[in-house]
Amino acid sequence: MELQSEKIQQRIEDYSRFLITLLILSIYFYLGMVINIFIEPTDKSTLLIGLMLGSLAVAGFFTYLLSKWRKQLNEIIEIK
């Protein structure tokens, strides 16, 4: 039990860091998109929109996994 809860806790910490990194990356893509559309227009704005939405989708998936693992960890702690 202790090993399993420790493993889940480490996974939660790692994926929380990944989530923060993906959100920061999405912000950079958004700012690049704004600069690209309003300041110096080019044809590559759809690429930035796709990258931003893709990174936000992965961040949303990580959020789902984190909530699932936190529930598992709480169940393991309650059993003890």
C-alpha positions as CSV (number, residue, x, y, z in Angstrom):
1,M,0.0,0.0,0.0
2,E,2.7,2.5,1.0
3,L,4.7,1.8,-2.2
4,Q,1.5,2.3,-4.3
5,S,0.5,5.5,-2.7
6,E,4.1,6.9,-3.0
7,K,4.2,6.0,-6.7
8,I,0.8,7.7,-7.3
9,Q,2.0,10.8,-5.4
10,Q,5.2,11.0,-7.5
11,R,3.1,10.6,-10.7
12,I,0.8,13.4,-9.5
13,E,3.8,15.7,-8.9
14,D,5.3,14.9,-12.3
15,Y,2.1,15.4,-14.3
16,S,1.4,18.7,-12.4
17,R,4.7,20.0,-13.6
18,F,3.9,18.8,-17.2
19,L,0.5,20.6,-16.9
20,I,2.1,23.9,-15.9
21,T,4.6,23.6,-18.7
22,L,1.9,23.0,-21.3
23,L,-0.1,25.9,-20.0
24,I,2.9,28.2,-20.3
25,L,3.5,26.8,-23.8
26,S,-0.1,27.5,-24.7
27,I,0.3,31.1,-23.5
28,Y,3.4,31.5,-25.8
29,F,1.5,30.1,-28.7
30,Y,-1.4,32.5,-28.0
31,L,0.9,35.5,-27.8
32,G,2.6,34.4,-31.0
33,M,-0.8,34.1,-32.7
34,V,-1.7,37.6,-31.5
35,I,1.5,39.0,-32.8
36,N,1.2,37.1,-36.0
37,I,-2.4,38.3,-36.7
38,F,-2.3,41.9,-35.6
39,I,1.3,43.1,-35.9
40,E,2.9,41.2,-38.7
41,P,0.3,39.1,-40.6
42,T,1.4,35.9,-42.4
43,D,-0.3,32.8,-43.6
44,K,0.9,30.6,-40.6
45,S,-1.7,31.8,-38.1
46,T,-3.6,28.5,-38.5
47,L,-0.5,26.6,-37.4
48,L,-0.2,28.6,-34.2
49,I,-3.9,28.1,-33.5
50,G,-3.6,24.4,-34.0
51,L,-0.6,24.1,-31.8
52,M,-2.3,26.2,-29.1
53,L,-5.4,24.1,-29.2
54,G,-3.4,20.9,-29.2
55,S,-1.4,21.8,-26.2
56,L,-4.5,22.9,-24.4
57,A,-6.2,19.6,-25.2
58,V,-3.2,17.7,-23.8
59,A,-3.3,19.9,-20.7
60,G,-7.0,19.1,-20.3
61,F,-6.2,15.4,-20.6
62,F,-3.5,15.7,-17.9
63,T,-6.0,17.5,-15.7
64,Y,-8.4,14.6,-16.0
65,L,-5.6,12.1,-15.2
66,L,-4.5,14.2,-12.2
67,S,-8.1,14.3,-10.7
68,K,-8.4,10.5,-11.2
69,W,-5.1,9.8,-9.5
70,R,-5.9,12.2,-6.6
71,K,-9.2,10.3,-6.0
72,Q,-7.2,7.0,-6.0
73,L,-4.7,8.4,-3.6
74,N,-7.5,9.6,-1.3
75,E,-9.1,6.2,-1.4
76,I,-5.8,4.5,-0.5
77,I,-5.3,7.0,2.4
78,E,-8.8,6.3,3.7
79,I,-8.3,2.6,3.6
80,K,-5.2,2.9,5.9
